[in-house]
Amino acid sequence: MTRLSVEMLAADAPEPITSAGHAQLGIAVLAGIAVIVLLITKFKLHAFLSLTIGSLALGAFAGAPLDKAITSFTTGLGSTVAGVGVLIALGAILGKMLADSGGADQIVDTILAKANGRTMPWAMVLIASVIGLPLFFEVGVVLLIPVVLMVAKRGNYSLMRIGIPALAGLSVMHGLVPPHPGPLVAIDAVKANLGVTLALGVLVAIPTVIVAGPLFSRYAARWVDVPAPDRMVPQRASDQLERTPGFGATLATILLPVVLMLSKALVDIVIDDPTHTVQRTFDVIGSPLIALLAAVLVGIFTLLRPAGFAKERVSQLVEKGLAPIAGILLIVGAGGGFKQTLIDCGVGQMILDISKDWSIPALLLAWLIAVAIRLATGSATVATISAAGLVAPLAADMSTTHTALLVLAIGAGSLFFSHVNDAGFWLVKEYFGLSVGQTLKTWSVMETIISVVAGGVVLLLSLII
């Protein structure tokens, strides 16, 4: 297992924009995070503005010149958006195509038709995991709510027995598997291999989602035994369409970018010759940009055309799919700015200096940092981005697989104990008609299980590979 060592102090580490000592830098980090937390929780300020102000506050507390702090922030924002902005946009378009064409309904209906009472929680976790691949967590929740309510009412199940597996599938994909924003940004920050991270992410996700989903839902249903709330179930897209795409075509479209990226990782391992024609070819078609772009283009013919979408409607759908992600892009970008400010202030180097004699594994340290920021800010994405910036120097001497595991350790930590400062907490509470206490006993505990199990699997893998 990779451990912190003096040799990790990379010679080409960024020059700090301040000469502050470790004590001042430590206080500056705590103050910067405190500003972000206070603005988000107390003053309900948008996360983009909070991260911007918090980044400048961090620079000021660290004694950095304001112009250099601004430069660090804008540089980090620009590089982050440049690295993942297009991927987030393509993922949003693919998710919109999946929802509006009725393709998601097709997958849901096909799997549910083959499930019985005992296997229904497993079917729900499978549905959520498949649909969660291209969709943001919030979009996935909204998309699956009608299905969860319908299944719970039709089968007379406890809402938690059906809802927890669905939420677990979505949450695990959101935190561990690219092309979701958090993992993508962490991959970019620590220079991890996307294909290897994707493959290991899926490997970590499988046991994690089983424990936190179908298995935990048994206990959650006992702790909070509530029926599906009597409310108007939102109309499904397929109810408004005369025809929908087939199950096989829909599933193939969703899995296409995953297959392409995994193929690239496999070719890289087998051939390991950057000049080889086959490897160069897969380096192109397996890059996340081309893989997602291919899925979007294929989706026009496999999802939209079979649903009867004319050319004009395709254009409108793309426009509507891009509109909601403006805020997400700004938050992710500002998180990247905060990360760069942390790096340029010398915080990453400070962590290495302080902890170089510790026996704590680097992966565990990354998990703990992500947990702390998650508890403080309530945002898994902010926790992932910030933690990735702090621990990026640890990846300097890591192998390809351990760098990927570092990303997954951060992602696992970013999901720890969602509570009242997390938008997802309130989203789940309101949609499922729960009290704050019931949400804590179900959703919050589920998130903690995901974080701990995933973190444990990552540490175990680091001993094996």
Residue pairs with C-beta under 8 A, 6 or more apart in sequence:
1 361
1 363
1 459
1 462
1 463
2 361
2 362
2 363
2 394
2 397
2 398
2 399
2 402
2 462
3 359
3 360
3 361
3 362
4 352
4 355
4 356
4 358
4 360
4 362
4 365
4 394
5 356
5 397
6 356
7 397
8 352
8 356
8 393
8 394
8 396
8 397
9 349
9 352
9 353
9 356
9 393
10 393
10 396
13 348
13 349
13 393
14 343
14 344
15 344
16 344
16 345
16 346
16 349
17 59
17 64
17 65
17 68
17 69
17 72
17 344
17 345
17 346
18 25
18 59
18 62
18 63
18 64
18 345
18 346
19 63
20 28
20 62
20 63
20 345
20 346
22 350
22 353
22 354
24 61
24 62
24 63
25 62
25 345
25 346
25 347
25 350
26 350
27 61
28 58
28 61
28 62
28 63
28 345
28 347
29 58
29 342
29 347
31 57
31 58
31 61
32 54
32 55
32 57
32 58
32 61
32 338
32 341
33 54
33 373
33 376
33 377
33 386
34 376
35 50
35 53
35 54
35 57
35 58
36 50
36 51
36 53
36 54
36 338
36 376
36 377
36 382
37 376
37 377
37 421
39 45
39 49
39 50
39 53
39 54
40 47
40 50
40 377
40 378
40 379
40 421
41 378
41 421
45 53
46 327
47 331
47 334
47 379
47 382
48 327
48 330
48 331
48 333
48 334
51 331
51 334
51 335
51 337
51 338
51 382
52 73
52 334
52 337
54 338
55 69
55 72
55 73
55 334
55 337
55 338
55 341
56 66
56 69
56 70
56 73
58 69
58 338
58 341
58 342
58 345
59 66
59 68
59 69
59 70
59 72
59 73
59 341
59 345
60 66
60 69
62 345
64 72
64 344
64 345
68 344
69 341
72 337
72 340
72 341
72 343
72 344
72 345
73 337
73 338
73 340
73 341
74 337
75 337
75 340
76 336
76 337
76 338
76 339
76 340
76 341
76 343
76 389
77 333
77 334
77 336
77 337
77 340
78 333
79 336
79 340
80 185
80 188
80 332
80 333
80 335
80 336
80 337
80 339
80 385
81 329
81 332
81 333
81 336
83 184
83 185
83 188
84 181
84 184
84 185
84 188
84 332
85 329
85 332
85 333
86 289
87 179
87 184
87 288
87 289
87 292
88 179
88 181
88 184
88 325
88 328
88 329
88 332
89 322
89 325
89 329
90 179
90 289
90 292
90 293
90 295
90 296
91 134
91 135
91 136
91 179
91 180
91 292
92 136
92 321
92 322
92 324
92 325
93 296
93 317
93 318
93 321
93 322
94 134
94 253
94 254
94 257
94 292
94 295
94 296
94 299
95 134
95 135
95 136
95 139
95 321
96 317
96 318
96 320
96 321
97 103
97 296
97 299
97 300
97 303
97 304
97 317
97 321
98 104
98 131
98 134
98 135
98 250
98 253
98 254
98 299
98 303
99 135
99 139
99 143
99 237
100 237
100 307
100 317
101 237
101 241
101 244
101 245
101 250
101 299
101 303
101 304
101 306
101 307
101 309
102 236
102 237
102 238
102 241
102 244
102 245
102 307
103 244
103 245
103 249
103 250
103 253
103 254
103 303
103 307
104 131
104 143
104 237
104 250
105 236
105 237
105 238
105 244
106 238
106 244
106 245
106 246
106 247
106 250
107 127
107 130
107 131
107 247
107 250
107 251
107 254
108 127
108 131
108 144
108 147
110 247
111 123
111 126
111 127
112 120
112 123
112 127
112 147
112 151
114 123
115 122
115 123
117 155
117 157
120 151
120 155
120 157
120 161
120 162
121 161
121 162
121 164
121 165
121 213
121 214
121 217
122 165
122 214
124 147
124 148
124 151
124 162
124 165
124 166
124 169
124 213
125 165
125 166
125 168
125 169
125 209
125 210
125 213
125 214
126 169
127 144
127 147
127 166
127 169
128 140
128 144
128 165
128 166
128 167
128 168
128 169
128 170
128 173
129 169
129 170
129 172
129 173
129 205
129 209
130 251
130 254
131 140
131 143
131 144
131 170
131 254
132 140
132 169
132 170
132 172
132 173
132 174
133 173
133 177
133 254
133 255
133 258
134 179
134 254
134 257
134 295
135 143
135 170
136 174
136 180
136 181
136 325
136 328
137 170
137 171
137 174
137 180
137 424
138 423
138 424
138 427
140 170
140 173
140 174
141 167
141 170
141 424
141 427
141 428
141 431
142 234
144 166
144 170
145 233
145 234
145 431
146 233
146 234
146 235
146 236
147 166
148 159
148 162
148 163
148 166
148 228
149 159
149 228
149 229
149 231
149 233
150 233
151 157
151 162
152 158
152 159
152 161
152 162
152 163
152 227
152 228
153 227
153 228
155 162
158 221
158 225
158 226
158 227
159 226
159 227
159 228
159 229
159 432
160 217
160 220
160 221
160 223
160 224
160 225
160 226
160 442
161 217
161 218
161 220
161 221
162 217
163 217
163 432
164 212
164 213
164 216
164 217
164 220
164 221
164 442
164 446
165 213
165 214
165 217
166 213
167 428
167 443
167 446
168 209
168 212
168 213
168 216
168 217
168 446
168 450
169 209
169 213
171 212
171 415
171 424
171 446
171 447
171 450
172 205
172 208
172 209
172 212
172 450
172 454
173 180
173 205
174 180
174 182
174 380
175 182
175 183
175 380
175 384
175 411
175 412
175 414
175 415
175 450
175 454
176 183
176 201
176 204
176 205
176 208
176 408
176 411
176 412
176 454
177 183
177 198
177 201
177 202
177 205
178 184
178 187
178 194
178 197
178 198
178 201
178 261
178 288
179 257
179 288
179 292
181 328
181 332
181 381
182 380
182 381
182 384
182 385
182 411
182 414
183 197
183 201
183 384
183 407
183 408
183 411
184 194
184 288
185 332
185 335
185 336
185 381
185 384
185 385
185 388
186 192
186 384
186 385
186 387
186 388
186 407
186 410
186 411
187 193
187 194
187 197
187 407
189 336
189 339
189 385
189 388
189 389
189 392
190 388
190 391
190 392
190 394
190 395
190 403
190 406
190 407
191 395
191 403
192 395
192 400
192 403
192 404
192 406
192 407
193 265
193 268
193 400
193 403
193 404
194 261
194 265
194 288
195 261
195 262
195 264
195 265
195 266
195 268
195 286
196 265
196 268
196 400
196 401
196 404
197 404
197 407
197 408
198 258
198 261
198 262
198 265
199 262
199 265
200 401
200 404
200 405
200 408
200 461
201 404
201 408
201 411
203 457
203 461
204 408
204 412
204 454
204 457
204 458
204 461
205 454
207 453
207 457
208 450
208 453
208 454
208 457
209 450
211 449
211 453
212 446
212 449
212 450
212 453
216 445
216 446
216 449
220 441
220 442
220 445
220 446
223 441
223 442
224 434
224 438
224 441
224 442
226 432
226 433
226 434
226 438
229 432
229 433
231 433
238 244
241 307
241 308
242 308
243 306
243 307
243 308
244 306
244 307
245 302
245 303
245 306
245 307
246 306
249 302
249 303
249 306
250 302
250 303
252 302
253 295
253 298
253 299
253 302
253 303
254 295
256 291
256 294
256 295
256 298
257 288
257 291
257 292
257 294
257 295
258 291
260 285
260 286
260 290
260 291
260 294
261 286
261 288
261 291
262 286
263 282
263 285
263 286
264 282
264 283
264 285
264 286
264 287
265 286
267 278
267 279
267 282
267 286
268 279
268 282
268 283
271 278
271 279
272 279
273 279
274 280
274 283
284 290
285 291
285 294
300 314
304 313
304 314
304 317
309 317
331 379
331 381
331 382
332 381
332 385
335 381
335 382
335 385
335 386
336 385
336 389
338 382
338 385
338 386
338 389
339 385
339 386
339 388
339 389
339 390
340 389
342 348
342 386
342 389
342 390
343 389
343 392
347 389
347 390
348 389
348 390
348 391
348 392
348 393
349 393
351 365
351 390
351 391
351 393
352 393
352 394
355 365
358 365
361 459
361 462
362 391
362 394
362 398
362 406
363 402
363 405
363 406
363 409
363 458
363 459
363 462
364 409
364 455
364 459
365 391
365 394
366 387
366 391
366 394
366 406
366 409
366 410
366 413
367 409
367 410
367 412
367 413
367 451
367 455
367 458
368 413
369 387
369 390
369 391
369 410
369 413
370 383
370 384
370 387
370 409
370 410
370 411
370 412
370 413
370 414
370 416
371 383
371 413
371 414
371 416
371 451
373 382
373 383
373 386
373 387
373 414
374 380
374 383
374 413
374 414
374 415
374 416
374 417
375 416
375 417
375 419
377 383
377 386
377 421
378 418
378 419
378 420
378 421
378 422
378 423
378 425
379 422
379 423
380 414
380 415
380 418
380 422
380 424
381 414
383 410
383 413
383 414
384 410
384 411
384 414
387 410
387 413
387 414
388 407
388 410
391 406
391 410
394 406
395 403
395 406
398 406
401 465
402 462
405 458
405 461
405 462
408 454
408 458
409 455
409 458
409 459
411 454
412 450
412 451
412 454
412 455
412 458
413 451
413 455
414 451
415 447
415 450
415 451
415 454
416 447
416 448
416 451
416 452
417 444
417 447
417 448
417 451
418 424
418 425
418 443
418 444
418 447
419 425
419 440
419 444
420 426
420 436
424 443
425 439
425 443
425 444
428 434
428 439
428 443
429 435
429 436
429 438
429 439
429 443
432 439
434 442
434 443
